[in-house]
């Protein structure tokens, strides 16, 4: 079935934005499946550019317009809402419940006009249905995958405890530093490594982490290309990812560790799914994490079990599966459009 999809996004690599990275991974996965897909991306989202963007969109001759929202690049622009007036619109809502009230109200443009709504979190869909119950029949949840590919290294020779992700507040880095402090206090022959990207909006936070880690056994790998991150993770043995609200299906950094077979220690929360229970080790404090670290560093079989279970768990969140879920939605919309030509 031949049809063309145009993905609209306010951010796209090399922009620093999780939604932009997600979009790039989705595009690659769809193209791998043979879908004709193009990206409409610009850094000019003020309304004075509306005619120019519409002209560009029309020139691409899409059968389906798929908008990713929100993104860092859009800012507070209502341009995506204007573009949602196009035919055969699919909207992926990456965030709603934590948004400003005005942004939440603006989503009614999408709720009223879309052919299908995709949410990356079940609780976001449940929250949104309280605002707009009529979307239930044309809304679904497709969880995110890892933006980091699988590395190809045969030996796990990095014995550091890894933290991986965007360097921002409220992501568990203070607990990671506390673990480093405990390791130093006990004079253990262990090191820790922080791998990630700084948030361009909070460069001061990376400086804060550098200062707090200055006397701790921590090394930094900041700003590595994705392929280098993948190789590093595929060589790592143990990770500690203490999410304050618990491990969940939308933590792409956690998925990156699992698909690369890193035995991962994390936290349990109300959104932690059942299938994570054998894929990771749970520690509710840095002290708990230290106990588990000691066990994993001496028990190769336990590390290998977590590594294998983590990989198996991550397979259900693979980009191949994510692409197939999207294709089902596109084809349902396109078939309805096609059938209308004959009936």
C-alpha positions in Angstrom: 0.0 0.0 0.0 1.6 3.2 -1.2 1.1 6.4 0.8 3.2 9.2 2.1 3.6 10.4 5.7 5.0 13.8 6.6 6.2 14.1 10.2 6.1 17.6 11.6 8.4 18.4 14.5 9.7 21.6 16.1 13.0 20.0 17.0 15.2 17.5 15.2 18.8 16.4 15.5 21.2 18.0 16.1 18.8 20.0 18.3 18.8 19.0 21.9 15.3 17.7 22.5 14.1 14.3 23.5 11.1 14.5 21.1 13.4 15.4 18.3 15.5 12.4 19.0 12.4 10.2 19.2 11.2 11.6 15.8 14.5 10.8 14.2 14.4 7.2 15.5 10.8 6.8 14.4 11.6 8.1 10.9 14.5 5.6 10.6 12.3 2.7 11.8 9.5 3.6 9.4 11.9 3.9 6.4 13.3 0.5 7.3 9.8 -0.9 6.9 9.5 0.7 3.5 7.3 3.6 4.4 7.6 6.8 2.3 8.2 9.4 5.1 9.6 12.9 5.2 10.2 15.3 8.0 9.0 18.9 8.0 11.3 20.8 10.5 12.1 24.5 10.8 13.3 26.8 13.5 10.8 29.5 12.5 7.4 28.8 14.2 6.0 32.3 14.5 2.6 32.8 12.7 4.1 35.1 10.1 5.7 32.0 8.6 2.5 30.1 8.4 1.9 30.6 4.7 5.5 29.5 3.9 5.2 26.4 6.0 1.8 25.5 4.5 3.2 25.9 1.0 6.2 23.6 1.9 3.8 21.1 3.4 1.6 21.1 0.3 4.6 20.6 -1.9 5.4 17.4 -0.1 1.9 16.0 -1.1 1.3 14.0 2.1 -1.4 11.4 2.5 -1.0 11.6 6.3 0.3 14.5 8.4 1.8 13.4 11.7 2.5 16.1 14.3 4.9 15.6 17.2 3.9 17.8 20.2 5.2 19.5 22.2 8.9 20.1 21.4 11.5 22.5 22.6 11.6 24.1 19.1 7.9 25.1 19.0 8.2 27.0 22.2 4.7 28.5 22.8 3.8 28.8 19.1 0.3 27.8 18.0 1.6 27.0 14.5 1.3 23.2 15.1 -2.3 23.7 16.1 -2.9 25.6 12.8 -1.3 22.7 10.8 -3.6 20.2 12.6 -6.4 21.6 10.3 -4.9 19.5 7.5 -6.5 16.3 6.4 -5.6 12.9 7.8 -3.9 14.3 10.9 -2.2 12.0 13.5 -0.9 13.8 16.6 1.5 12.3 19.1 1.1 14.0 22.5 4.3 13.6 24.4 3.2 15.5 27.5 0.0 16.9 28.9 -0.6 16.5 32.7 2.5 18.4 33.7 2.0 21.2 31.1 0.9 24.8 31.8 -2.9 25.2 31.9 -2.8 27.3 28.7 -0.9 24.6 26.8 -3.4 22.0 28.0 -6.3 24.1 26.8 -4.6 24.5 23.4 -4.6 20.8 23.0 -8.4 21.0 22.2 -7.3 22.0 18.7 -5.8 18.5 18.3 -8.6 16.7 20.2 -11.3 18.1 17.9 -9.5 17.8 14.5 -7.3 14.7 14.7 -7.9 11.4 13.0 -5.9 9.6 15.7 -4.1 10.6 18.9 -1.0 8.8 20.1 0.2 9.1 23.7 3.5 7.7 24.9 2.3 7.1 28.5 -0.9 5.3 29.6 -1.5 7.7 32.5 -1.3 10.7 30.1 -4.0 9.2 28.0 -6.1 8.5 31.1 -5.6 12.0 32.4 -6.5 13.5 29.0 -9.7 11.5 28.7 -10.9 13.2 31.8 -10.7 16.5 29.9 -11.9 15.1 26.5 -13.7 11.7 26.9 -14.7 11.6 23.3 -11.1 10.9 22.2 -11.3 7.3 23.5 -12.2 5.6 20.2 -9.3 7.3 18.3 -6.5 7.3 20.8 -3.9 4.7 21.7 -0.6 4.4 23.6 2.7 3.6 21.9 5.6 3.6 24.3 8.9 5.1 23.4 12.1 3.1 22.5 15.8 3.8 23.1 17.4 6.7 21.1 20.7 4.8 21.5 21.4 1.8 19.3 22.7 -1.5 20.4 26.5 -1.6 20.6 28.6 -4.4 19.2 31.2 -5.3 21.7 32.0 -8.9 22.8 33.7 -8.1 26.1 32.2 -6.2 29.1 35.4 -4.6 30.3 34.1 -1.4 31.9 33.7 -2.2 35.6 32.5 1.3 36.6 29.0 1.9 37.8 27.3 3.8 35.1 24.7 6.7 35.2 23.3 7.6 31.7 21.0 10.3 30.6 20.4 14.0 30.2 22.1 16.0 32.9 19.2 17.8 34.5 17.7 18.2 38.0 15.3 15.6 39.5 16.7 12.7 37.5 18.4 11.0 40.4 21.9 12.4 40.1 22.1 13.4 43.7 21.5 9.8 44.8 24.1 8.7 42.3 26.6 11.1 44.0 25.5 9.7 47.4 26.4 6.2 46.2 29.8 7.5 45.2 30.2 9.0 48.7 29.4 5.7 50.3 31.8 3.9 48.1 34.5 6.4 49.0 33.7 6.1 52.7 34.1 2.3 52.6 37.3 2.6 50.5 35.9 0.2 48.0 37.9 -0.5 44.8 35.0 0.8 42.6 34.6 3.8 40.3 31.5 5.5 38.9 30.9 7.1 35.5 28.4 9.7 34.4 27.6 9.5 30.7 25.2 12.0 29.2 24.3 15.3 27.6 24.0 18.7 29.4 20.7 20.5 29.1 21.4 23.7 27.1 18.8 25.5 29.3 20.6 24.5 32.5 24.4 24.6 31.9 24.7 25.6 35.6 23.5 22.2 36.7 26.4 20.4 35.0 28.8 22.7 36.8 27.0 21.9 40.0 27.5 18.2 39.4 31.2 18.7 38.5 31.8 20.5 41.8 29.9 18.0 43.9 31.9 15.1 42.3 35.3 16.8 42.5 36.4 14.7 45.5 34.5 11.5 44.5 35.6 8.5 42.4 33.6 9.7 39.4 34.6 10.2 35.8 32.6 12.0 33.1 31.7 11.2 29.5 29.7 14.2 28.3 28.5 14.8 24.8 29.5 11.6 23.1 28.0 10.7 19.7 25.3 8.0 19.9 27.4 5.3 18.3 30.1 5.9 20.9 27.6 5.8 23.7 26.2 2.5 22.4 29.7 1.0 22.4 30.4 2.3 25.9 27.1 0.9 27.2 27.7 -2.5 25.5 31.0 -2.8 27.4 29.5 -1.7 30.8 28.6 -4.2 33.5 26.5 -2.3 36.0 24.3 0.9 36.0 22.6 2.8 38.8 19.5 4.9 37.6 17.7 6.2 40.7 14.6 7.8 39.1 12.8 9.8 41.9 9.4 8.7 40.5 10.5 5.1 39.7 11.5 3.2 36.6 8.9 3.4 33.8 8.3 2.5 30.1 9.0 6.1 28.9 12.6 6.3 30.3 14.6 6.1 27.1 17.8 6.2 29.0 16.8 3.1 30.9 15.8 1.4 27.7 19.2 2.2 26.2 20.9 0.4 29.1 18.6 -2.6 28.9 18.9 -3.2 25.2 22.7 -3.1 25.7 22.5 -5.7 28.4 23.7 -3.6 31.3 22.7 -5.0 34.7 20.7 -2.1 36.0 19.8 -1.0 39.5 16.9 1.5 39.6 13.9 2.5 41.8 10.4 1.2 42.0 7.5 3.5 41.5 3.7 3.6 40.9 4.3 3.6 37.1 6.8 0.7 37.1 5.4 -2.2 34.9 5.3 -5.8 36.0 7.6 -6.9 33.3 10.4 -4.8 34.8 10.6 -6.9 38.0 12.9 -9.5 36.5 14.7 -7.1 34.2 16.2 -4.8 36.8 17.2 -4.7 40.4 15.3 -2.3 42.7 16.9 -0.1 45.3 14.9 2.5 47.1 18.0 4.3 48.5 21.7 4.7 47.7 22.4 2.5 50.7 20.3 -0.3 49.2 22.0 0.3 45.9 25.4 -0.2 47.5 24.4 -3.6 48.9 23.2 -4.7 45.4 26.4 -3.3 43.8 28.5 -5.4 46.1 26.6 -8.5 45.2 26.6 -7.8 41.4 30.4 -7.1 41.4 31.1 -10.5 42.9 28.3 -12.6 41.4 28.8 -12.9 37.6 25.8 -15.2 37.2 23.5 -12.7 38.8 24.9 -10.0 36.5 24.4 -12.2 33.5 20.8 -13.0 34.5 19.9 -9.3 34.8 21.6 -8.6 31.5 19.7 -11.3 29.6 16.3 -10.5 31.3 16.9 -6.8 30.5 17.5 -7.4 26.9 14.4 -9.6 26.6 12.3 -6.9 28.3 13.6 -4.2 26.0 12.6 -6.2 22.9 9.0 -5.3 23.4 9.9 -1.7 23.2 12.0 -2.0 20.0 11.7 0.5 17.2 10.6 -2.3 14.9 7.5 -2.9 17.1 7.0 0.9 17.5 7.1 1.3 13.7 4.6 -1.5 13.1 2.1 0.1 15.6 2.4 3.4 13.7 1.9 1.7 10.3 -1.3 0.0 11.5 -2.7 3.4 12.4 -1.6 5.0 9.1 -3.0 2.2 7.1 -6.4 2.3 8.9 -6.6 6.0 8.1 -5.5 5.6 4.5 -7.9 2.7 3.9 -10.8 4.8 5.1 -9.7 7.7 2.8 -9.3 5.3 -0.1 -12.7 3.6 0.5 -14.4 7.0 0.5 -13.4 7.4 -3.2 -15.7 4.4 -4.2 -18.6 4.6 -1.8 
